[in-house]
Amino acid sequence: MVDHVFVIRRHELTDAEWELLAPLIPSAVRGRPRVEDRRVING
């Protein structure tokens, strides 16, 4: 029996892709609380 099934949709970033992209995204300094960057980019 499988407990978890992980599906990567074609528009979602892999962990390796995210490791390359994450350092390029600026961190928030002020304003409203940020939403998780990876969730926003994946759509």
Secondary structure, DSSP 8 states (H G I E B T S, - for coil): --S------TTS--HHHHHHHGGGS----SSS----HHHHHH-
